[in-house]
Amino acid sequence: MFGIGFDIGSSSVKAAIVNLVSGDVLNKSQSPDTELAISSVNPGWAEQDPDIWWDHLINATDQLFKGLDPSIRTQVVGIGIAYQMHGLVILDEKGQVLRPSIIWCDSRAVETGTKVASELGHDVCYKRLMNLPGNFTGSKVKWVKENEPSIYDNIATILLPGDFINYKLTGQLNTTTGGLTESMLWDFKNHSVADFTLDAYGIKRSMIPDVADTFSVQGKLSKASAKLLGLPGGTPVCYRSGDQPNNAMSLGVLDKGEIAATGGTSGVIYAVNDHPVADDTSKVNTFSHVNYDKAKPNCGILLCINGAGSMYRWLRKVVMPDSGYLEMENLAGEIPVGSEGLITIPFGNGSERMLGNKSPGASFHGIDVNLHGNAHIIRSTLEGLAFAFVYGANILKEMDLNLKRIVAGNDNLFQSDIFSSTLSTLLSANIELKNTSGAVGAAKATGYTLGIYAAVRDAMGDGESAGEFKPNSALKSSMGKAYKSWVSVLENQLKNGR
């Protein structure tokens, strides 16, 4: 018996196939090889065509089975979906996409969310939504209503990216509790759809599809989709979650006190708590975790840094387009801690929630044209990214969350010794790396829904260790000094309205 997991990202669609009995990963794939394009026709906008995700899912599935025994296709018993959070996909009554998806890093609806928060009031936002409406999916719907009324009038259904993929696979229109919490459409107090938020947004209740459990049969593979993918018709989609809760689950982070981190397109520190808790500054956000239910309301406290891997990929393209990340790391390793005074502010991918929805952008400070070269720029950027994580992590510490041990996937930024060592040292935390992925976790999760495993943790297994970073006491002083300089530059920018 085999499970397939799909991870629908803004950079690519990843897939994995797993033996659900042994837990062995048979193969992984990704489409496209390069990054998916993001359209930004206005500053702060970020859109993608949802049908492109579907096209690349088909291609990733085809790649997944290359070199495998053809009979394995007939033994696939479950499909799991992880997806980029907070995106908006809107369909008409015929199930056709009405406009490009407004994705997670689009910041056009910040002002819209601020107005709705003022209407709802502090207590409603922080005691029932656990967040300010902000730039989340519900606010994006209201933006469409106010700015594209002819499109809004034709909306029949509002979906998140993962809901859309489930619809393409099965023909079923539904969402999940997790999807509603990340959209600001879930009432944590009454454990139900937040009708008061729908009223504030002016969204019809009929636009919200049925709600399915995270671990449940959310539809079965249609004949048409089964033919396209070469999979058995009727295969159940039996798991769906936003990428950050899914990543945490994939790393075995499920219960109170456990911390996960990722350093992909965006950077995330994700702390699990056993009940909803709000950050009054709304710089970090609370969403339901994969194992949330009314009796055990586990939640994830999520710190997101938009300008993370996206910033480092941009740097590679601009500074060393013909080189790999390992070569960049080696070059940066020749430069001392602090990059000899060069400071990088890495926030160049939209508004940052942890900075009060401000957009300071990405910038370099203290450039000495007689001293600094590519190696300095690379090291300074890696340090700046680590400093951004630390800056946000201090907000989590103020919420009494213990960051002494962090589990991260062995990919993206965490493959950088400079980044990981800086983060570990400044947080005084051990960082344990594991070889897994969101697509693998989504595939394994199907085994729990199907009853192969008695618990979600059993389905994930212990994970393959890929090393560990521990605080470097010899460098703590110099790193601390560099971090203080970085904070001073950042806060001066924020003070001056950036």
N, C-alpha and C positions, 0 to 999 in steps of 0.2 A: 504494500500500500504506500502510495506516494502523495505528498502534498506540494502544491505550487504556491509560491508567494510572489506577489507583485508589489513593488514600491514605486509609486507614481510621484516622481519628484519634478521640480521645475527645471532641473538640469538634464535629467534622463529618466527613462523607465528601466528599473532593474527587476530581474526575475531570478528565482532560485527554485530548485526542485530537491526535496528532502525525502529520504526514507523515513516514514513516520514511526516505524517500529524501532529501528536502530538509532535514529537521529542523524544518520550520515547525510552529508550534503553531496548529492550526485553531480550537480553542475550549477553554475551561475552565469548570467548573461546581462548585457546592458545595451540599450538602444536609445539614442545614437551613440557612436563612439565619441563624438565631440558634444559640446553642450547644446541643449535646446535653445532656440532663440527666444528672447523675451522682448516683446514690443513695448516701447516707451514713447508714445507720440507726444506726450507732455511731461514736463518735469514731475517726478514722483509717481508716475504711472508705471504699471507693469501688468502686461496681459499675455495670455497664451490661448491658442485655439484648442479647446478640449479634444477635438477629433484627432489632433496631432498625438496626444497621449495614447489614444486608442491605436493609431497606426503603429506607434513604436511598441506598444504592448504586443501586438501581433508579431512584429519583427523579433522582439526579445524572446517570445515563446518559440519561434522557429529556431533561433540560435540556441535556445536552452537544450533542445533535444538532439543537436548535432553531435554525432559520435556515441550516442546512447543506444542501447538495445531498443528497437522500434516498439517492442511489446510493452515498454514502460509507459508509453502514452495511454494504453488501455487500462493501466492500473492506477491512474490518478484518481483519488477519491475526494479531494477537497482543495479549494482555492481560498487563499487569504489575501487581503488587500491592505496595504499601508499607503498613505497619501499625504501630499503637501497640505498642511492645515490652512484654514481661514480663506480659502479661495471661494469664489462665487461662480457657479454655473447655472444658467437659467434656460429653461425649456418652455416651448409653447405647448398647446394641447395635443399636438401631434408628436411630441417628443423631440422636436428639432431644436438645436442650439440657437438662441436668439442673438447672441453677441459673444465676442471672445471672453474668456474667463478673466475676471479681475483677481489676480493671484495674491498670495500672502504678503509679498513685499511692496504692494501698491499702497501708497499713502494718501490717495485722493480723498478718502472718507474720514480723515482725522477730525476735521471741523464738524462734520455731520455727527460723529459719535460724541463729540464734546457737547453739542447742543442737546442731544438725547439724554446724556448723563445729567445735565442741568434740569431737564424736565422730570426725570425719574427721581432725583434726589439721592443723597449720600446713602441713607439706610437701605433703600431698595437695591442700589448698585452693589454695595459691599456685603449685604446680608443675604441677598437672594441670587444675584448673578455672580457674586464673589469677585467682580471686576467692574471697571468702567466699560461702557460699550465700545469705546475706542475705535480702532480701525479694523474691527472684525467684520465677519460676513454680513451680519444684520445691517451694519452701517453702510456697507457697500450696496445692499439692496435699496436702502433709502436714497443713496446717491443716485442710483439709476432712476428711481422714481422722480427725483427732483430735476435731473439733468437730461434724461432720455425717456420722457413720458410715453412716447409712441412705442418704445420697446417694452417699457414696464407694463403697459396696458395689455400686452400679449403674453405676459408670463403666466404659465399654468403651474410650474413647479420650480422650487429653489433647491439646488443641490450643492454639496461640497464636491471637490474633485473625486474623492473615493466613492461617493454616492453615484456620480456619473459613470465611473468605470463599472460599478456593480450593475447599473442599468444597461450598459452596453453588453455586459456578459450575460445577463439574465432576462432583461426586459422588465425587471421589477423596479419600482420607484419606492425607495425607502431611505431613511437616514438612521443614525444611531444616537444614543444619549451623548456619547463623546462628541459627535458632530454638532449637536445642539449646544453643548457647553462652550465649544470653541467659537460658536456663532453669536454668543450672547442671547441665546433663545431657550435657555434651560433655567428653571427655577429650582435651585438647590434646596430651598426651604420646603417646598411642597412636592419635590421629586416629580416634576411635570414640565411640559412645554410652558415657557414663560409668556402667557398671553398678554401680560402687562407690557412686555417689551415689544411684542408684535403690534400692540396698539400705539406705542410711542413711535415705532418705525412707520406705522401705517401699512403694515403687511397683512394681507388676508391670511387667515388660518388655513384656508384651503391650499395655499401654496406650499405648506409644510407637509412633506410626505409622511407616511407611517413611520413609527420608530421601532427599530429592531435592536435586539441585544448585540453587544460587541461579539460575543461568542454564541452564534446561532446560525441557522440556515437562513440566509438573507435573500435567497433566490437560487435557482438552478440553471446551469448553463443551457442557453437556448440552442436549438438545432442549428440556426444560422451561425452563431458564435462558435459552437463546437466544430463546425465544418471549417471555419476560418483558422481556428487554433489547432485543429487536429486532435481534439480531446473528446472524451466520452460525453455525449449529450446527457443532460441531467446531473452533471457533477455539481455538487453544492458549493456555493460561495458561503463559507461558514466562519469567516472572521473579517472584521474591518476596523481600522483604527487610524487616527492621525499619526503622522510619521514620528513625532516626538514621544508620545506614550508608547508607540510600537517599538521605537529604538530602545527605550528604557526596558520594556519587557524582554526584548531580544537579548539584552545584557544581564537579565536576571534581576532587574530592579523592580520589585513589586510591592514592597512593604515599607512601613514607616521607618525613616532613618536611612534609607538606601538612596544613593545619588548616582545619576547617570549624566554623561556629557557627550556631546557630539560637536564636531568641528567641520561641518560640510559647508554648503552654500551659506547657511547661517550658522551661528554658534549657539549652543544651548547647554545650560546646566539645568537638570530636571530632578527635583527632590520630591520624594513620595511622602505624603502625610496620611494619617488614618481618618482624617475628616477635613472638610473644606475650611480653608482659612484665607482671609483676604489681606492683601497688602494695601494699606490706606493710601499709599502714594501711587498705586497702580503701575509701578515700574516693573514688577513681575506679576505673573498672572496664574490663576488657579483654574484648572480644567479637571474633569473626571479622568481617572486613570483607567486602564483597560479592565481592571478588576473592581471597578466601582459598582455598587448597588445600594439599594436603600438601607439594607441591614449593615453593610460594611462600606461606607462611602469613601473609599480610598481616592485621593486626589493627587495630581501632580502640580507642584509649584514650579512654574517654568520661567526661567530667565532666558530671553532671546536676544542675540546680537546679530542684527541683519548683516552688518559689514564684517564678515568673517572669511570663510573660504572664498567668497566672491571677490574680496579685496585681494587675496593672495593670487588667485587666478589672473586677475587683471594685471597685477604686478608682473607675473611671469610673461604675459602676452606683450607687455610694454617694454620691460627691461631685458628679458632673456627669452625671446620667443622660440629660439632653436634649442633650448636646454630643458632638462627635466627638473623636477622638484628636488631630487637627490643632489644634483649638481648645485642648485641654488643653496641648499642646506649646507653643503660642504664649503661653499664660498663664504656664506655668512658666518660659519664657524671660525673663520680666521679673524673675526672682529671681536673685540672685548665686549663684555656686558655694558649696556648703555649706549652702544653704537657710537661712541665718541661724540656724544651730544646731539646726534640726529634723532628727532622724535617724529613718529608717525601716528597720526590720528586716523583710525581705519574705517570710520563710519561713512561709507560711500554707497550704501545700498538702500536708501529710503530713510524714513523716520525711525527713530530708535525709542521703543517703549521705556527702556530703563533710563533714558535721558528725558523723560517727560514728553515723548513724541516730537522731540526736536530733531533736526537734520543737520548736524554740524558738517557733514560731508567728510571726505578723506583729504588729508593734507600732510605735508612734510614741513617740519620746523627746525630751525637752527642749522640749515645747510651751509657748510663751509666748502666752497667750490675748489679750494686747494687741498682738501682732505678727503671729502666723502665721495665714494664711488658706488658701483652696483652692490658690492658686498655690504656696505653700510646700509644702503636702502633696504636690502633684503632682511638683514638682521633687525633693523629698526622696525620693519613691518611685522615680523614675527613677534618681536617684543611688544609692539603696540597691540597686536591681537590678543596676546596673553594678558596684557594690562587691562584690556577691555573686559575680558572674562573676570579678572580679579575685581575690578570696579563693580561689576554686577553681582558677583558672589558676595560681596560685603553687604548687599541688600538682603540676601538670603540669610546671612549670619545674624542680621538684626531681627529676623523673624524666628530666631532660636533654632535654626536648622543646622545640623552638624555636618560640616563638610570635611571631615577628617579622612574619609575614604571615598574616592570617586571611581566609578567604572566607566570606561570609554571604549568605543570600537577602535580597532587598530587600522585606522584609515584617515585620510584627509589630514587636517592640521595635527592630529595626535601622532602622526608618523614623524613629525619634526621634533628632534631632541631639544632644540632651542625653545620652541613653543611649550612643549610639555614640561620640561625642567623648570622653566620660568614660572609656569602656572603652579606646579607642585610646590616649589619653594616659597612663593609669596602667599599661598593659601595654607602652608604647613600641612599639606594633605598628600597622602599616598594616592597615586593614580594607577589603577590596574587596567591594562589593555586586554581586550578579548578579540579573538578572530570570529566575528559574526557580522551579520548585516541585517538591515531592516527587512529585506526580502526573505532571508532565511528565517527570521523570527516569525514573519507572517505565515510562511509555509508550515512551520512547526506548530503554530497556534491552532491550525486546523485539526491537529491530532487531539487537542484537548476538547474541542467542540464535538468531535466524532466519538469521544469516549475512549480513545486509545490510551490517554493519560488521565489520571485522577485529579491532577492539579496543573495549573498553568506552569508553575516552576518545574514540574517533572517534564513537561513538554520541551522547555527550553534547555534542560540539562545544565551542567556546570559551565559549559563554554570552554573553548580552547584558549588557555592563557597565552598572551603574546608579549609578556613583559610587564614591567612596573617602573614607575618613576617615583623616587622619594625625594623629599626636600634636601637641597644641597646647602648645608650650613656654611660652607666656605664662600658661597656666592650670595648668601642672603642679604648681606649688607649692601653690596653693590647693586643688586637687583632692586632692593628697597629704595635706594637713592634714585635709581632710574625711574622707578614707578612714581615716586613723589613728583619728579619733574614732569612726567607725562600727565599726571592728574592736574598739575598746575596749569599746563597749557590747555587741556580739555576744559577745565572749569572757567578759565578766562574766556574761551570761545563761547561757552554756554551763557556766561554772564553778559556778553556783548551781543547776544541775540542770535547766535548761530545754532 
